[in-house]
Amino acid sequence: MPAKSQAQQKAAGAALAAKRGEMKKSDLKGASKSMEKSMSERELEEMASTKRKGKPDHVS
């Protein structure tokens, strides 16, 4: 599933980095922390690779 906002895409990227061991899981906050726990690496990769052009900063 593609990201719906830039913030969601960035959170998925942070969660993916933590899942791969590129950053500490303890450094995650908010949405990225729950994404890391609940989503597979493949799902995170798909969401993080979404193009940012034309996406809103946040979705209400």
PDB file as gemmi writes it, atoms N, CA and C in Angstrom:
CRYST1    1.000    1.000    1.000  90.00  90.00  90.00 P 1                      
ATOM      1  N   MET A   1       0.846  -1.177   0.000  1.00  0.00           N  
ATOM      2  CA  MET A   1       0.000   0.000   0.000  1.00  0.00           C  
ATOM      3  C   MET A   1       0.887   1.234   0.000  1.00  0.00           C  
ATOM      4  N   PRO A   2       0.658   2.138  -0.910  1.00  0.00           N  
ATOM      5  CA  PRO A   2       1.481   3.347  -0.957  1.00  0.00           C  
ATOM      6  C   PRO A   2       1.133   4.322   0.162  1.00  0.00           C  
ATOM      7  N   ALA A   3       2.098   5.133   0.527  1.00  0.00           N  
ATOM      8  CA  ALA A   3       1.889   6.152   1.559  1.00  0.00           C  
ATOM      9  C   ALA A   3       0.922   7.210   1.047  1.00  0.00           C  
ATOM     10  N   LYS A   4       0.120   7.765   1.952  1.00  0.00           N  
ATOM     11  CA  LYS A   4      -0.859   8.780   1.573  1.00  0.00           C  
ATOM     12  C   LYS A   4      -0.365  10.188   1.852  1.00  0.00           C  
ATOM     13  N   SER A   5       0.741  10.315   2.597  1.00  0.00           N  
ATOM     14  CA  SER A   5       1.299  11.632   2.888  1.00  0.00           C  
ATOM     15  C   SER A   5       2.809  11.520   3.029  1.00  0.00           C  
ATOM     16  N   GLN A   6       3.469  12.668   2.986  1.00  0.00           N  
ATOM     17  CA  GLN A   6       4.923  12.686   3.150  1.00  0.00           C  
ATOM     18  C   GLN A   6       5.316  12.222   4.551  1.00  0.00           C  
ATOM     19  N   ALA A   7       4.530  12.598   5.551  1.00  0.00           N  
ATOM     20  CA  ALA A   7       4.834  12.211   6.928  1.00  0.00           C  
ATOM     21  C   ALA A   7       4.754  10.696   7.087  1.00  0.00           C  
ATOM     22  N   GLN A   8       3.759  10.078   6.466  1.00  0.00           N  
ATOM     23  CA  GLN A   8       3.608   8.629   6.544  1.00  0.00           C  
ATOM     24  C   GLN A   8       4.777   7.935   5.839  1.00  0.00           C  
ATOM     25  N   GLN A   9       5.220   8.483   4.735  1.00  0.00           N  
ATOM     26  CA  GLN A   9       6.332   7.916   3.981  1.00  0.00           C  
ATOM     27  C   GLN A   9       7.628   7.999   4.779  1.00  0.00           C  
ATOM     28  N   LYS A  10       7.846   9.127   5.455  1.00  0.00           N  
ATOM     29  CA  LYS A  10       9.046   9.301   6.281  1.00  0.00           C  
ATOM     30  C   LYS A  10       9.029   8.359   7.482  1.00  0.00           C  
ATOM     31  N   ALA A  11       7.865   8.191   8.105  1.00  0.00           N  
ATOM     32  CA  ALA A  11       7.739   7.288   9.251  1.00  0.00           C  
ATOM     33  C   ALA A  11       8.012   5.847   8.826  1.00  0.00           C  
ATOM     34  N   ALA A  12       7.533   5.468   7.663  1.00  0.00           N  
ATOM     35  CA  ALA A  12       7.778   4.119   7.154  1.00  0.00           C  
ATOM     36  C   ALA A  12       9.266   3.910   6.884  1.00  0.00           C  
ATOM     37  N   GLY A  13       9.933   4.927   6.376  1.00  0.00           N  
ATOM     38  CA  GLY A  13      11.374   4.835   6.138  1.00  0.00           C  
ATOM     39  C   GLY A  13      12.161   4.656   7.418  1.00  0.00           C  
ATOM     40  N   ALA A  14      11.781   5.370   8.459  1.00  0.00           N  
ATOM     41  CA  ALA A  14      12.446   5.241   9.757  1.00  0.00           C  
ATOM     42  C   ALA A  14      12.202   3.855  10.355  1.00  0.00           C  
ATOM     43  N   ALA A  15      10.965   3.367  10.259  1.00  0.00           N  
ATOM     44  CA  ALA A  15      10.632   2.042  10.776  1.00  0.00           C  
ATOM     45  C   ALA A  15      11.382   0.955  10.012  1.00  0.00           C  
ATOM     46  N   LEU A  16      11.510   1.127   8.720  1.00  0.00           N  
ATOM     47  CA  LEU A  16      12.245   0.164   7.889  1.00  0.00           C  
ATOM     48  C   LEU A  16      13.715   0.128   8.279  1.00  0.00           C  
ATOM     49  N   ALA A  17      14.310   1.282   8.508  1.00  0.00           N  
ATOM     50  CA  ALA A  17      15.714   1.349   8.912  1.00  0.00           C  
ATOM     51  C   ALA A  17      15.926   0.642  10.249  1.00  0.00           C  
ATOM     52  N   ALA A  18      15.004   0.813  11.173  1.00  0.00           N  
ATOM     53  CA  ALA A  18      15.113   0.156  12.478  1.00  0.00           C  
ATOM     54  C   ALA A  18      14.934  -1.357  12.346  1.00  0.00           C  
ATOM     55  N   LYS A  19      14.011  -1.771  11.511  1.00  0.00           N  
ATOM     56  CA  LYS A  19      13.764  -3.203  11.308  1.00  0.00           C  
ATOM     57  C   LYS A  19      14.982  -3.876  10.686  1.00  0.00           C  
ATOM     58  N   ARG A  20      15.700  -3.159   9.824  1.00  0.00           N  
ATOM     59  CA  ARG A  20      16.895  -3.706   9.180  1.00  0.00           C  
ATOM     60  C   ARG A  20      18.140  -3.598  10.060  1.00  0.00           C  
ATOM     61  N   GLY A  21      18.023  -2.889  11.190  1.00  0.00           N  
ATOM     62  CA  GLY A  21      19.153  -2.747  12.088  1.00  0.00           C  
ATOM     63  C   GLY A  21      20.068  -1.591  11.747  1.00  0.00           C  
ATOM     64  N   GLU A  22      19.621  -0.700  10.879  1.00  0.00           N  
ATOM     65  CA  GLU A  22      20.430   0.451  10.476  1.00  0.00           C  
ATOM     66  C   GLU A  22      20.347   1.583  11.493  1.00  0.00           C  
ATOM     67  N   MET A  23      19.341   1.533  12.375  1.00  0.00           N  
ATOM     68  CA  MET A  23      19.211   2.499  13.460  1.00  0.00           C  
ATOM     69  C   MET A  23      18.594   1.776  14.653  1.00  0.00           C  
ATOM     70  N   LYS A  24      18.707   2.370  15.822  1.00  0.00           N  
ATOM     71  CA  LYS A  24      18.188   1.740  17.030  1.00  0.00           C  
ATOM     72  C   LYS A  24      16.671   1.829  17.079  1.00  0.00           C  
ATOM     73  N   LYS A  25      16.035   0.736  17.499  1.00  0.00           N  
ATOM     74  CA  LYS A  25      14.581   0.736  17.652  1.00  0.00           C  
ATOM     75  C   LYS A  25      14.158   1.703  18.746  1.00  0.00           C  
ATOM     76  N   SER A  26      15.030   1.930  19.720  1.00  0.00           N  
ATOM     77  CA  SER A  26      14.703   2.846  20.818  1.00  0.00           C  
ATOM     78  C   SER A  26      14.661   4.299  20.364  1.00  0.00           C  
ATOM     79  N   ASP A  27      15.203   4.602  19.184  1.00  0.00           N  
ATOM     80  CA  ASP A  27      15.166   5.965  18.643  1.00  0.00           C  
ATOM     81  C   ASP A  27      13.835   6.293  17.966  1.00  0.00           C  
ATOM     82  N   LEU A  28      13.004   5.284  17.716  1.00  0.00           N  
ATOM     83  CA  LEU A  28      11.722   5.505  17.048  1.00  0.00           C  
ATOM     84  C   LEU A  28      10.711   6.148  17.990  1.00  0.00           C  
ATOM     85  N   LYS A  29       9.843   6.980  17.410  1.00  0.00           N  
ATOM     86  CA  LYS A  29       8.784   7.648  18.168  1.00  0.00           C  
ATOM     87  C   LYS A  29       7.490   7.578  17.383  1.00  0.00           C  
ATOM     88  N   GLY A  30       6.381   7.633  18.068  1.00  0.00           N  
ATOM     89  CA  GLY A  30       5.063   7.756  17.453  1.00  0.00           C  
ATOM     90  C   GLY A  30       4.733   6.696  16.426  1.00  0.00           C  
ATOM     91  N   ALA A  31       4.322   7.140  15.258  1.00  0.00           N  
ATOM     92  CA  ALA A  31       3.834   6.243  14.213  1.00  0.00           C  
ATOM     93  C   ALA A  31       4.903   5.264  13.748  1.00  0.00           C  
ATOM     94  N   SER A  32       6.137   5.712  13.639  1.00  0.00           N  
ATOM     95  CA  SER A  32       7.187   4.821  13.153  1.00  0.00           C  
ATOM     96  C   SER A  32       7.419   3.662  14.124  1.00  0.00           C  
ATOM     97  N   LYS A  33       7.230   3.916  15.411  1.00  0.00           N  
ATOM     98  CA  LYS A  33       7.407   2.865  16.419  1.00  0.00           C  
ATOM     99  C   LYS A  33       6.341   1.777  16.245  1.00  0.00           C  
ATOM    100  N   SER A  34       5.091   2.183  16.060  1.00  0.00           N  
ATOM    101  CA  SER A  34       4.027   1.192  15.889  1.00  0.00           C  
ATOM    102  C   SER A  34       4.109   0.513  14.522  1.00  0.00           C  
ATOM    103  N   MET A  35       4.556   1.247  13.505  1.00  0.00           N  
ATOM    104  CA  MET A  35       4.727   0.649  12.181  1.00  0.00           C  
ATOM    105  C   MET A  35       5.781  -0.455  12.216  1.00  0.00           C  
ATOM    106  N   GLU A  36       6.861  -0.223  12.924  1.00  0.00           N  
ATOM    107  CA  GLU A  36       7.947  -1.201  12.995  1.00  0.00           C  
ATOM    108  C   GLU A  36       7.463  -2.501  13.613  1.00  0.00           C  
ATOM    109  N   LYS A  37       6.590  -2.395  14.601  1.00  0.00           N  
ATOM    110  CA  LYS A  37       6.084  -3.581  15.296  1.00  0.00           C  
ATOM    111  C   LYS A  37       5.027  -4.318  14.474  1.00  0.00           C  
ATOM    112  N   SER A  38       4.177  -3.586  13.764  1.00  0.00           N  
ATOM    113  CA  SER A  38       3.003  -4.202  13.149  1.00  0.00           C  
ATOM    114  C   SER A  38       3.138  -4.544  11.666  1.00  0.00           C  
ATOM    115  N   MET A  39       4.138  -4.013  10.992  1.00  0.00           N  
ATOM    116  CA  MET A  39       4.249  -4.220   9.548  1.00  0.00           C  
ATOM    117  C   MET A  39       5.481  -5.037   9.203  1.00  0.00           C  
ATOM    118  N   SER A  40       5.392  -5.783   8.096  1.00  0.00           N  
ATOM    119  CA  SER A  40       6.532  -6.566   7.629  1.00  0.00           C  
ATOM    120  C   SER A  40       7.530  -5.649   6.914  1.00  0.00           C  
ATOM    121  N   GLU A  41       8.726  -6.157   6.720  1.00  0.00           N  
ATOM    122  CA  GLU A  41       9.755  -5.375   6.030  1.00  0.00           C  
ATOM    123  C   GLU A  41       9.309  -5.053   4.604  1.00  0.00           C  
ATOM    124  N   ARG A  42       8.639  -5.981   3.970  1.00  0.00           N  
ATOM    125  CA  ARG A  42       8.167  -5.764   2.602  1.00  0.00           C  
ATOM    126  C   ARG A  42       7.111  -4.650   2.541  1.00  0.00           C  
ATOM    127  N   GLU A  43       6.166  -4.659   3.493  1.00  0.00           N  
ATOM    128  CA  GLU A  43       5.138  -3.619   3.537  1.00  0.00           C  
ATOM    129  C   GLU A  43       5.759  -2.248   3.780  1.00  0.00           C  
ATOM    130  N   LEU A  44       6.726  -2.195   4.699  1.00  0.00           N  
ATOM    131  CA  LEU A  44       7.394  -0.928   4.994  1.00  0.00           C  
ATOM    132  C   LEU A  44       8.169  -0.425   3.783  1.00  0.00           C  
ATOM    133  N   GLU A  45       8.830  -1.344   3.090  1.00  0.00           N  
ATOM    134  CA  GLU A  45       9.605  -0.964   1.909  1.00  0.00           C  
ATOM    135  C   GLU A  45       8.692  -0.384   0.833  1.00  0.00           C  
ATOM    136  N   GLU A  46       7.534  -0.995   0.650  1.00  0.00           N  
ATOM    137  CA  GLU A  46       6.571  -0.512  -0.344  1.00  0.00           C  
ATOM    138  C   GLU A  46       6.064   0.885   0.016  1.00  0.00           C  
ATOM    139  N   MET A  47       5.789   1.104   1.297  1.00  0.00           N  
ATOM    140  CA  MET A  47       5.279   2.399   1.737  1.00  0.00           C  
ATOM    141  C   MET A  47       6.377   3.468   1.696  1.00  0.00           C  
ATOM    142  N   ALA A  48       7.588   3.104   2.060  1.00  0.00           N  
ATOM    143  CA  ALA A  48       8.689   4.066   2.098  1.00  0.00           C  
ATOM    144  C   ALA A  48       9.146   4.469   0.693  1.00  0.00           C  
ATOM    145  N   SER A  49       8.932   3.607  -0.288  1.00  0.00           N  
ATOM    146  CA  SER A  49       9.405   3.898  -1.643  1.00  0.00           C  
ATOM    147  C   SER A  49       8.421   4.729  -2.457  1.00  0.00           C  
ATOM    148  N   THR A  50       7.304   5.124  -1.874  1.00  0.00           N  
ATOM    149  CA  THR A  50       6.308   5.957  -2.545  1.00  0.00           C  
ATOM    150  C   THR A  50       6.919   7.306  -2.932  1.00  0.00           C  
ATOM    151  N   LYS A  51       6.572   7.775  -4.111  1.00  0.00           N  
ATOM    152  CA  LYS A  51       7.042   9.092  -4.550  1.00  0.00           C  
ATOM    153  C   LYS A  51       6.406  10.177  -3.683  1.00  0.00           C  
ATOM    154  N   ARG A  52       7.170  11.206  -3.338  1.00  0.00           N  
ATOM    155  CA  ARG A  52       6.662  12.303  -2.497  1.00  0.00           C  
ATOM    156  C   ARG A  52       5.978  13.390  -3.303  1.00  0.00           C  
ATOM    157  N   LYS A  53       6.290  13.485  -4.574  1.00  0.00           N  
ATOM    158  CA  LYS A  53       5.732  14.570  -5.392  1.00  0.00           C  
ATOM    159  C   LYS A  53       4.217  14.489  -5.421  1.00  0.00           C  
ATOM    160  N   GLY A  54       3.572  15.598  -5.104  1.00  0.00           N  
ATOM    161  CA  GLY A  54       2.125  15.680  -5.122  1.00  0.00           C  
ATOM    162  C   GLY A  54       1.443  15.186  -3.864  1.00  0.00           C  
ATOM    163  N   LYS A  55       2.215  14.688  -2.887  1.00  0.00           N  
ATOM    164  CA  LYS A  55       1.628  14.208  -1.639  1.00  0.00           C  
ATOM    165  C   LYS A  55       1.523  15.361  -0.647  1.00  0.00           C  
ATOM    166  N   PRO A  56       0.441  15.396   0.126  1.00  0.00           N  
ATOM    167  CA  PRO A  56       0.343  16.432   1.174  1.00  0.00           C  
ATOM    168  C   PRO A  56       1.314  16.124   2.306  1.00  0.00           C  
ATOM    169  N   ASP A  57       1.645  17.141   3.102  1.00  0.00           N  
ATOM    170  CA  ASP A  57       2.534  16.912   4.233  1.00  0.00           C  
ATOM    171  C   ASP A  57       1.891  15.972   5.243  1.00  0.00           C  
ATOM    172  N   HIS A  58       0.625  16.197   5.543  1.00  0.00           N  
ATOM    173  CA  HIS A  58      -0.118  15.386   6.498  1.00  0.00           C  
ATOM    174  C   HIS A  58      -1.527  15.152   5.982  1.00  0.00           C  
ATOM    175  N   VAL A  59      -2.117  14.042   6.381  1.00  0.00           N  
ATOM    176  CA  VAL A  59      -3.499  13.756   6.041  1.00  0.00           C  
ATOM    177  C   VAL A  59      -4.280  13.729   7.342  1.00  0.00           C  
ATOM    178  N   SER A  60      -5.399  14.415   7.374  1.00  0.00           N  
ATOM    179  CA  SER A  60      -6.187  14.477   8.610  1.00  0.00           C  
ATOM    180  C   SER A  60      -7.031  13.240   8.802  1.00  0.00           C  
TER     181      SER A  60                                                      
END                                                                             
